[in-house]
Amino acid sequence: MTRPNIVFIMSDDHAAHSISAYGSRVNTTPHMDRLAAEGARMDAVYCTNAICTPSRASILTGTYSHINRAPSIYSEFDYRVRTFPEVLQDCGYQTALFGKWHLGHSEISRPRGFDDWRIYPDQGAYVDPVMSGPDGEETIEGYATDIVTQQSLEFLERRDPEKPFCLLVHHKAPHRPWIPHPRYGDLYQVGTIPEPDTMEDDHATRAQVVREVAMQLDDLRPTDYKDELPPELEGDTEDARRARSSWKYQRYMRDYLRCVQAVDDSVGEILSWLEVNGLDENTLFIYTSDQGFFLGDHGWFDKRLMLDESLTMPMLVRWPAQVPAGSRVTDTISNVDFAATLLDAAGRSVADLPDQQGRSFLAQLRGESVEDWRQAVYYRYWEHDDPEHHAPAHYGVRTPTHKYIRYYNDGLGTPGSSDRIMPVEDELYDLVADPQEMTNVVHDIAYTQILEQMQTLTAQLQAEYGDAPYEGPDTPRLEWPTV
């Protein structure tokens, strides 16, 4: 069979529960829904470190953060770890990347393995963004999502039609600050957006360090919600806080969802181009995000924590030649598995990525059952006590039925973070009885055996992946390389 083309569209901070194919209550995404209807919806895809740089490094390399040396948003990606685009380029694929890179700013961490690329120097701007490429840096007029879409289409137009291609389309949206395109100025009006059922979570059973994170809706800044806060919502009472949180939620979500809508347009435009040019049948078309996001769930915004709204990545896969339409994949998948899968689809071996730690899920996409597939994902968030959100360092394991988290509360500091070391705390959730993760049962004697099993599984996966557990303040801290 002819090697497939690959289109890999990745947004930033797009929660699966703001895609109507995943049952969203807050918006509709018709083009993403079409991918699900004509291909596969992945229902259990998880990131291994819920923040931009680490997730992107894991996707490219098929490795955990301690291997690719990009555990933090302040990391410089270690170029010595081979990526799947480098492998595909070497075996004859035309490769391109447009949009967000966020894997370092120095010469050594610039994109490799791409015939063409244009990236934002950092997070990028929504309007008139600066973009750099092989020929230097320039300011491009327009809206970032539309610009990246147009750059991608131009690459497709000028490519060599005799060779397969791998196109990475990396949108900034819907990352903070949420600046939507004016064409969506009437969508999702304030007061019409449903609040999540868990928005008033009091966090009573959670670890103390989690109760202290600065990710409450009331922590949103004026630049996040933009409208002027009414004087009657000011004050320190609980009633004022709740009213203020609801007010901010409506405005944050209004702009977030409008940003998502432009990304949905991009999916539709690129898919339409493939159809018009007769390439859609044998193109592996993927839509995903680098991690999830709290959309008022548990009263939070942002990501970082291991609860499902942050941990879960959307993934929609359309490949008519191989993937049955309307299929659902429920096996546990992680972003470390992406590289192996893309290489497998292109007819390459995972051995082409000597450091990779993932496994191809191409068989599941084809509708096949894989009996020895491990239904568990290991997670580690390395940053600790960052100056804005004060999110704790932690690791853990999720299975289809339970989740174990250890907040070891020490490790990789970030600029401006404190050096305080907090007590180690654990959480355990019964995902069958409590799918919304409202009650930490780590101290419930009825779960003693489950807790021991999950702790043992965590240690086993740490040993397998070569990620040393935390053993106190003298545990060596992972640092990014100085090369």
Backbone torsions as a table, in degrees:
resi	resn	phi	psi	omega
1	MET	NA	143.7	177.7
2	THR	-61.1	137.4	179.1
3	ARG	-60.7	137.7	-176.4
4	PRO	-75.1	152.3	163.3
5	ASN	-76.1	158.9	-179.5
6	ILE	-130.9	126.9	169.9
7	VAL	-119.6	117.6	-176.6
8	PHE	-118.8	103.2	179.9
9	ILE	-100.1	123.8	179.6
10	MET	-128.5	125.7	173.3
11	SER	-96.7	-177.2	-175.4
12	ASP	-124.3	120.2	177.4
13	ASP	70.5	25.9	179.9
14	HIS	-89.9	109.8	-179.7
15	ALA	-73.0	139.8	178.7
16	ALA	-58.8	-32.9	-177.1
17	HIS	-81.1	15.2	165.2
18	SER	-119.1	35.2	171.5
19	ILE	-127.3	125.1	-173.9
20	SER	-65.9	-24.7	174.7
21	ALA	-63.8	-23.0	176.3
22	TYR	-97.3	12.3	176.4
23	GLY	87.9	24.5	-178.5
24	SER	-54.8	138.2	174.0
25	ARG	-95.5	-6.4	-169.3
26	VAL	-113.6	-14.8	-178.0
27	ASN	-160.4	173.2	175.8
28	THR	-126.7	140.2	-176.9
29	THR	-133.0	81.0	-170.9
30	PRO	-62.2	-35.5	-177.6
31	HIS	-75.7	-39.2	173.7
32	MET	-64.8	-38.4	177.8
33	ASP	-60.6	-35.3	179.2
34	ARG	-64.3	-38.2	176.6
35	LEU	-58.7	-42.4	179.7
36	ALA	-66.8	-40.5	-178.1
37	ALA	-69.0	-33.5	-176.6
38	GLU	-101.4	4.2	-179.5
39	GLY	-150.9	-135.0	-174.8
40	ALA	-117.6	138.5	168.4
41	ARG	-101.6	121.9	178.9
42	MET	-87.9	122.1	-171.5
43	ASP	-103.0	-2.1	-178.1
44	ALA	-146.0	57.7	178.4
45	VAL	-105.0	129.1	-173.9
46	TYR	-131.4	144.9	174.1
47	CYS	-83.4	160.2	-179.2
48	THR	-102.5	-0.1	178.0
49	ASN	-169.8	103.9	-166.1
50	ALA	-82.2	68.5	172.7
51	ILE	-158.7	156.3	-162.7
52	CYS	-54.6	-63.9	-172.6
53	THR	-58.5	-50.9	-179.3
54	PRO	-59.4	-41.8	-179.0
55	SER	-64.7	-41.6	-179.4
56	ARG	-65.3	-39.2	177.8
57	ALA	-64.8	-40.4	179.2
58	SER	-66.1	-39.0	178.6
59	ILE	-63.1	-45.0	-177.3
60	LEU	-68.9	-35.6	-170.9
61	THR	-106.3	-18.5	-174.0
62	GLY	71.2	29.6	-177.1
63	THR	-132.4	158.4	173.4
64	TYR	-76.7	167.1	-174.0
65	SER	-60.1	-33.6	-177.6
66	HIS	-73.5	-12.0	176.1
67	ILE	-94.1	-47.9	-177.9
68	ASN	-84.6	-3.6	173.3
69	ARG	60.9	33.4	176.4
70	ALA	-127.5	67.9	-176.0
71	PRO	-84.1	-7.8	-169.4
72	SER	-140.8	160.1	175.6
73	ILE	-68.0	-9.9	178.2
74	TYR	-96.6	5.4	-175.4
75	SER	-76.9	154.0	165.3
76	GLU	-102.7	116.6	179.8
77	PHE	-55.7	132.9	-178.7
78	ASP	-79.4	102.7	-175.5
79	TYR	-63.5	-14.1	-178.7
80	ARG	-74.9	-13.6	175.9
81	VAL	-88.6	120.6	-173.6
82	ARG	-68.4	148.4	-178.2
83	THR	-116.3	161.2	179.8
84	PHE	-66.4	-33.9	175.3
85	PRO	-62.7	-34.0	177.0
86	GLU	-62.9	-41.8	178.6
87	VAL	-63.9	-45.8	-178.3
88	LEU	-65.8	-39.0	177.3
89	GLN	-61.9	-42.2	-179.1
90	ASP	-65.2	-26.8	-178.1
91	CYS	-101.5	18.8	169.1
92	GLY	105.6	-0.4	176.4
93	TYR	-76.0	142.2	167.3
94	GLN	-83.3	128.3	-172.6
95	THR	-123.0	144.3	179.2
96	ALA	-151.9	151.9	178.2
97	LEU	-139.1	129.2	177.3
98	PHE	-134.8	130.9	175.7
99	GLY	118.9	-136.2	-173.6
100	LYS	-82.4	131.4	176.9
101	TRP	-108.1	-64.5	173.0
102	HIS	56.1	39.9	178.5
103	LEU	-124.0	29.3	178.6
104	GLY	119.3	160.5	-174.1
105	HIS	-117.7	-9.2	-175.6
106	SER	-85.0	171.2	-179.3
107	GLU	-60.4	-35.5	-176.0
108	ILE	-72.6	-20.5	-176.4
109	SER	-106.0	13.1	177.1
110	ARG	-68.3	160.1	-178.2
111	PRO	-57.8	136.5	175.3
112	ARG	-126.1	151.4	180.0
113	GLY	86.3	14.7	-179.1
114	PHE	-121.9	134.3	175.3
115	ASP	-73.1	-29.2	177.5
116	ASP	-146.5	145.6	177.5
117	TRP	-160.2	147.2	172.8
118	ARG	-141.9	123.2	-174.2
119	ILE	-134.1	157.5	170.5
120	TYR	-74.8	140.4	178.9
121	PRO	-61.7	-29.7	179.4
122	ASP	-140.8	-122.3	176.4
123	GLN	-69.4	-29.2	-177.0
124	GLY	85.4	161.4	178.9
125	ALA	-108.9	149.3	177.7
126	TYR	-71.6	-34.2	-175.5
127	VAL	-118.0	129.2	179.8
128	ASP	51.0	57.8	-175.4
129	PRO	-72.3	149.3	167.6
130	VAL	-80.2	133.7	177.2
131	MET	-134.0	142.8	177.5
132	SER	-115.6	153.9	179.5
133	GLY	-151.0	-169.8	-179.0
134	PRO	-56.8	-26.8	-176.4
135	ASP	-100.8	7.9	178.3
136	GLY	120.6	-160.1	-171.1
137	GLU	-119.3	144.2	177.7
138	GLU	-152.5	157.6	173.2
139	THR	-94.6	129.3	-177.4
140	ILE	-113.1	124.7	-177.8
141	GLU	-74.7	139.3	177.2
142	GLY	129.8	-169.5	-178.7
143	TYR	-98.7	131.3	-168.2
144	ALA	-53.0	-46.8	-177.7
145	THR	-61.3	-43.3	179.6
146	ASP	-67.7	-36.9	-180.0
147	ILE	-63.0	-47.7	-178.7
148	VAL	-64.7	-37.6	176.5
149	THR	-62.2	-45.7	-179.7
150	GLN	-64.6	-41.6	177.2
151	GLN	-60.2	-38.7	180.0
152	SER	-66.9	-42.7	178.8
153	LEU	-66.1	-37.1	178.0
154	GLU	-64.9	-38.0	175.5
155	PHE	-61.9	-44.0	-179.8
156	LEU	-62.9	-36.0	-179.4
157	GLU	-67.5	-37.8	-173.2
158	ARG	-97.7	0.7	-177.4
159	ARG	-65.3	165.3	172.7
160	ASP	-80.6	113.3	-175.8
161	PRO	-67.1	-9.5	-179.4
162	GLU	-88.0	-5.9	-177.8
163	LYS	-121.3	147.9	174.8
164	PRO	-71.3	160.7	-179.5
165	PHE	-130.8	155.4	172.2
166	CYS	-128.6	111.1	-175.8
167	LEU	-112.5	121.9	176.6
168	LEU	-104.7	119.2	-178.5
169	VAL	-112.8	103.8	-171.0
170	HIS	-112.1	98.8	-177.2
171	HIS	-79.6	146.8	171.4
172	LYS	-70.9	-42.3	-176.4
173	ALA	-65.0	151.9	-4.5
174	PRO	-96.7	51.1	179.3
175	HIS	-68.9	150.9	174.5
176	ARG	-63.7	143.4	-2.5
177	PRO	-78.4	142.0	-171.1
178	TRP	-85.1	105.0	-179.6
179	ILE	-121.2	100.9	-177.1
180	PRO	-79.4	164.1	174.2
181	HIS	-72.5	141.1	-179.3
182	PRO	-57.4	-23.5	-178.4
183	ARG	-65.8	-14.5	178.4
184	TYR	-110.4	27.9	-177.5
185	GLY	-67.0	-14.1	-178.9
186	ASP	-105.3	-2.2	-177.0
187	LEU	-80.6	147.9	170.0
188	TYR	52.1	65.9	-176.7
189	GLN	-68.9	148.6	177.3
190	VAL	-54.9	134.1	179.8
191	GLY	94.7	-8.7	-177.7
192	THR	-106.0	-6.9	-172.5
193	ILE	-90.9	120.3	-178.3
194	PRO	-61.8	141.3	174.9
195	GLU	-85.1	146.3	178.0
196	PRO	-67.5	151.7	-178.7
197	ASP	-61.9	-26.3	-174.6
198	THR	-97.0	12.4	-172.1
199	MET	-62.8	-28.7	-179.8
200	GLU	-97.5	23.4	175.5
201	ASP	-52.7	127.6	-179.5
202	ASP	-93.1	-2.6	174.8
203	HIS	58.9	23.6	-171.1
204	ALA	-60.9	-34.3	-176.8
205	THR	-96.6	-1.4	-175.3
206	ARG	-78.8	164.8	175.8
207	ALA	-58.1	146.5	-178.1
208	GLN	-57.2	-40.5	-177.2
209	VAL	-64.7	-29.6	177.5
210	VAL	-74.8	-37.0	178.7
211	ARG	-64.7	-18.5	-176.9
212	GLU	-97.6	-1.9	-178.4
213	VAL	-65.3	142.9	-179.1
214	ALA	-93.1	64.1	179.2
215	MET	-126.4	13.8	177.3
216	GLN	-66.8	150.9	178.1
217	LEU	-54.8	-32.6	179.5
218	ASP	-70.6	-12.9	176.8
219	ASP	-82.4	-7.4	176.4
220	LEU	-58.9	141.2	-176.3
221	ARG	-91.3	160.8	177.1
222	PRO	-54.5	-32.8	178.8
223	THR	-70.6	-16.0	179.2
224	ASP	-83.5	-38.5	-176.2
225	TYR	-107.6	-13.7	166.6
226	LYS	66.4	-42.3	178.2
227	ASP	-67.2	156.9	-179.9
228	GLU	-80.1	127.5	-179.0
229	LEU	-67.0	125.9	179.2
230	PRO	-64.8	141.9	-178.7
231	PRO	-57.1	-32.5	-177.1
232	GLU	-68.0	-13.1	178.6
233	LEU	-93.0	-2.1	178.5
234	GLU	-79.4	157.6	179.3
235	GLY	129.5	167.1	-174.1
236	ASP	-107.4	5.0	-179.4
237	THR	-75.2	160.6	178.7
238	GLU	-64.7	-38.6	178.2
239	ASP	-62.7	-41.1	178.8
240	ALA	-65.4	-40.9	179.8
241	ARG	-62.2	-44.7	-179.2
242	ARG	-64.9	-43.7	179.2
243	ALA	-64.3	-39.9	179.5
244	ARG	-66.4	-39.9	179.1
245	SER	-63.3	-43.0	178.1
246	SER	-64.3	-40.9	178.6
247	TRP	-62.1	-46.4	179.8
248	LYS	-67.4	-38.7	179.8
249	TYR	-56.5	-47.9	-177.7
250	GLN	-59.1	-39.1	-176.3
251	ARG	-80.2	-38.8	175.0
252	TYR	-61.3	-48.6	-177.2
253	MET	-69.0	-35.8	176.4
254	ARG	-53.0	-50.1	-176.3
255	ASP	-75.3	-38.5	177.5
256	TYR	-58.0	-49.7	-176.7
257	LEU	-67.6	-33.9	175.9
258	ARG	-65.9	-35.2	174.8
259	CYS	-65.1	-40.2	177.8
260	VAL	-59.5	-37.4	-175.1
261	GLN	-61.9	-36.7	178.0
262	ALA	-68.6	-33.9	176.1
263	VAL	-65.7	-40.3	176.7
264	ASP	-60.6	-39.5	175.2
265	ASP	-57.8	-42.3	-178.7
266	SER	-60.9	-43.8	177.1
267	VAL	-56.8	-45.6	-178.9
268	GLY	-65.5	-40.8	-178.8
269	GLU	-64.7	-44.3	-177.3
270	ILE	-71.0	-39.8	177.2
271	LEU	-63.8	-39.7	178.4
272	SER	-63.1	-41.4	179.2
273	TRP	-61.5	-42.1	179.1
274	LEU	-62.1	-41.4	179.2
275	GLU	-63.5	-49.5	-178.0
276	VAL	-58.5	-34.4	-177.3
277	ASN	-97.0	12.8	173.8
278	GLY	67.1	27.9	-176.2
279	LEU	-111.7	-1.9	-171.9
280	ASP	-73.9	-26.5	-176.4
281	GLU	-64.7	-41.6	-177.3
282	ASN	-113.4	37.3	172.5
283	THR	-114.2	123.1	173.9
284	LEU	-78.9	107.8	-172.8
285	PHE	-110.8	118.9	-175.3
286	ILE	-122.1	136.3	168.3
287	TYR	-120.7	132.1	178.4
288	THR	-153.1	-178.6	173.6
289	SER	-133.5	159.7	-176.5
290	ASP	-73.1	-17.2	171.2
291	GLN	-170.7	-173.9	175.7
292	GLY	-90.6	-159.2	-178.2
293	PHE	-165.9	143.5	174.3
294	PHE	-81.3	121.6	179.7
295	LEU	-108.4	60.7	-175.5
296	GLY	82.3	-7.2	178.6
297	ASP	-61.3	133.1	-177.2
298	HIS	59.9	18.4	-179.6
299	GLY	78.9	14.9	-173.0
300	TRP	-113.8	163.9	160.2
301	PHE	-126.9	178.5	-178.2
302	ASP	77.8	-158.7	-171.3
303	LYS	-142.6	-127.1	171.3
304	ARG	76.7	-45.9	-176.5
305	LEU	-78.2	167.3	-172.6
306	MET	-93.0	4.1	174.6
307	LEU	-66.3	154.4	-165.3
308	ASP	-59.9	-35.0	-177.9
309	GLU	-61.1	-30.4	177.7
310	SER	-88.7	-38.7	-174.4
311	LEU	-72.5	-33.9	-172.0
312	THR	-79.1	132.9	175.1
313	MET	-106.6	133.5	169.9
314	PRO	-69.6	146.8	173.4
315	MET	-153.4	115.6	178.7
316	LEU	-118.7	130.4	-171.7
317	VAL	-129.0	120.2	177.2
318	ARG	-118.2	124.3	176.9
319	TRP	-157.0	82.7	-172.0
320	PRO	-52.7	-30.4	-179.1
321	ALA	-69.5	-19.7	-172.8
322	GLN	-133.4	-32.2	-171.3
323	VAL	-103.3	120.7	-179.7
324	PRO	-61.4	137.4	179.8
325	ALA	-65.6	139.6	176.5
326	GLY	71.9	17.7	-177.7
327	SER	-84.1	160.9	179.3
328	ARG	-129.8	132.1	178.1
329	VAL	-111.1	119.3	-175.6
330	THR	-108.2	-5.0	176.6
331	ASP	-63.2	149.2	179.0
332	THR	-73.1	121.7	-177.2
333	ILE	-124.4	149.8	172.8
334	SER	-126.7	165.9	179.3
335	ASN	-66.3	-17.3	174.2
336	VAL	-68.0	-19.0	-179.8
337	ASP	-85.9	-10.7	-173.0
338	PHE	-63.6	-47.1	-174.6
339	ALA	-61.2	-44.7	-180.0
340	ALA	-61.3	-37.5	-178.6
341	THR	-68.6	-44.2	-180.0
342	LEU	-65.7	-39.5	176.8
343	LEU	-65.9	-40.5	178.2
344	ASP	-60.2	-44.6	179.6
345	ALA	-61.9	-32.5	-179.3
346	ALA	-86.7	3.8	178.3
347	GLY	82.0	19.6	178.9
348	ARG	-105.4	161.4	-179.9
349	SER	-94.3	148.7	175.2
350	VAL	-63.5	-17.8	177.3
351	ALA	-64.7	-17.0	176.5
352	ASP	-68.6	-17.5	173.0
353	LEU	-112.2	89.6	-170.4
354	PRO	-61.2	-25.4	-178.0
355	ASP	-94.5	-8.5	-168.5
356	GLN	-64.0	148.7	-175.7
357	GLN	-121.6	9.9	-176.9
358	GLY	-99.0	-175.1	-178.9
359	ARG	-143.3	139.3	-178.6
360	SER	-68.3	135.5	173.4
361	PHE	-110.2	26.9	179.0
362	LEU	-60.9	-36.8	179.3
363	ALA	-60.7	-41.8	178.8
364	GLN	-65.0	-36.9	177.6
365	LEU	-63.0	-31.4	178.9
366	ARG	-80.8	-2.8	178.7
367	GLY	92.2	11.5	-178.4
368	GLU	-89.5	153.5	176.4
369	SER	-93.5	133.4	179.3
370	VAL	-115.1	101.1	-169.7
371	GLU	-65.6	-32.0	-175.1
372	ASP	-96.7	18.0	-179.8
373	TRP	-71.8	131.8	-178.8
374	ARG	-84.2	123.6	-176.6
375	GLN	-92.5	62.3	178.9
376	ALA	-156.3	145.8	175.6
377	VAL	-128.2	135.0	176.7
378	TYR	-96.7	136.4	-174.3
379	TYR	-128.8	143.2	171.8
380	ARG	-147.8	123.3	175.0
381	TYR	-104.4	115.7	-169.4
382	TRP	-86.6	-34.5	-176.9
383	GLU	-64.3	148.5	179.3
384	HIS	-137.1	128.1	171.6
385	ASP	58.2	47.7	178.0
386	ASP	-61.2	153.1	-170.9
387	PRO	-67.1	-21.4	-178.6
388	GLU	-92.9	-49.2	-173.3
389	HIS	-105.9	-17.1	-179.7
390	HIS	56.7	37.3	178.0
391	ALA	-72.7	140.5	-175.5
392	PRO	-88.1	149.8	171.1
393	ALA	-68.0	135.8	-178.8
394	HIS	-161.1	162.3	171.6
395	TYR	-143.5	167.1	-178.9
396	GLY	176.6	-174.3	-177.4
397	VAL	-135.7	138.7	172.4
398	ARG	-115.7	130.9	170.2
399	THR	-115.7	174.5	178.1
400	PRO	-62.4	-18.5	-175.1
401	THR	-113.5	-23.0	-175.0
402	HIS	-145.7	160.1	175.4
403	LYS	-137.1	129.4	176.8
404	TYR	-117.0	134.0	-179.5
405	ILE	-132.6	132.2	172.3
406	ARG	-113.9	117.6	174.4
407	TYR	-91.5	96.8	-178.5
408	TYR	-85.8	-14.3	162.9
409	ASN	57.7	41.8	177.8
410	ASP	-162.5	169.8	173.5
411	GLY	124.3	-130.3	-169.3
412	LEU	-72.7	108.0	177.0
413	GLY	-78.2	160.8	175.8
414	THR	-123.2	160.0	179.8
415	PRO	-53.2	124.3	179.6
416	GLY	91.4	-6.8	179.9
417	SER	-79.6	158.7	-179.8
418	SER	-85.4	170.7	177.4
419	ASP	-102.5	14.0	-176.5
420	ARG	-68.0	139.6	176.9
421	ILE	-111.3	122.5	-175.9
422	MET	-102.6	162.6	178.8
423	PRO	-61.7	145.8	175.8
424	VAL	-68.8	133.5	178.8
425	GLU	-133.5	150.6	179.2
426	ASP	-119.6	154.1	170.0
427	GLU	-133.8	149.5	176.3
428	LEU	-140.3	131.7	180.0
429	TYR	-124.7	137.4	174.0
430	ASP	-92.6	101.9	-172.1
431	LEU	-75.9	-13.4	176.4
432	VAL	-83.1	-51.4	-179.5
433	ALA	-76.9	-25.2	-172.5
434	ASP	-138.7	67.5	-175.3
435	PRO	-64.1	-19.8	178.7
436	GLN	-89.4	2.5	175.2
437	GLU	54.6	53.7	-178.9
438	MET	-93.6	-21.9	-173.1
439	THR	-127.9	118.4	175.7
440	ASN	-80.9	118.5	-175.0
441	VAL	-106.1	20.4	-174.5
442	VAL	-61.7	-26.4	-179.2
443	HIS	-99.6	4.9	179.3
444	ASP	-83.0	120.3	-175.6
445	ILE	-63.6	-20.8	178.1
446	ALA	-66.9	-16.9	-178.0
447	TYR	-108.9	15.3	-177.1
448	THR	-58.2	-46.2	-178.5
449	GLN	-67.1	-42.1	178.0
450	ILE	-61.7	-42.0	178.9
451	LEU	-59.3	-45.6	179.3
452	GLU	-62.8	-39.9	179.9
453	GLN	-65.4	-41.4	-179.3
454	MET	-70.0	-36.8	175.8
455	GLN	-65.7	-39.3	177.4
456	THR	-65.2	-42.7	179.0
457	LEU	-62.9	-40.2	177.5
458	THR	-59.0	-47.1	179.3
459	ALA	-62.9	-38.5	179.6
460	GLN	-64.2	-43.9	-179.5
461	LEU	-70.4	-34.8	175.7
462	GLN	-62.8	-41.0	178.0
463	ALA	-66.2	-41.6	-179.0
464	GLU	-64.7	-42.1	-178.1
465	TYR	-86.8	-6.7	179.1
466	GLY	74.2	31.3	-179.5
467	ASP	-108.2	106.7	-174.3
468	ALA	-67.2	137.0	178.1
469	PRO	-71.7	164.2	176.8
470	TYR	-78.3	130.7	-177.4
471	GLU	-129.5	26.2	178.0
472	GLY	119.3	174.9	-175.4
473	PRO	-58.3	-21.0	-179.6
474	ASP	-88.1	0.6	176.7
475	THR	-60.2	130.6	-180.0
476	PRO	-57.7	136.4	179.8
477	ARG	-91.5	135.2	176.9
478	LEU	-69.3	128.7	175.9
479	GLU	-124.0	151.1	177.0
480	TRP	-78.7	155.1	-171.9
481	PRO	-74.2	152.0	172.0
482	THR	-110.1	91.9	-175.7
483	VAL	-125.7	NA	NA
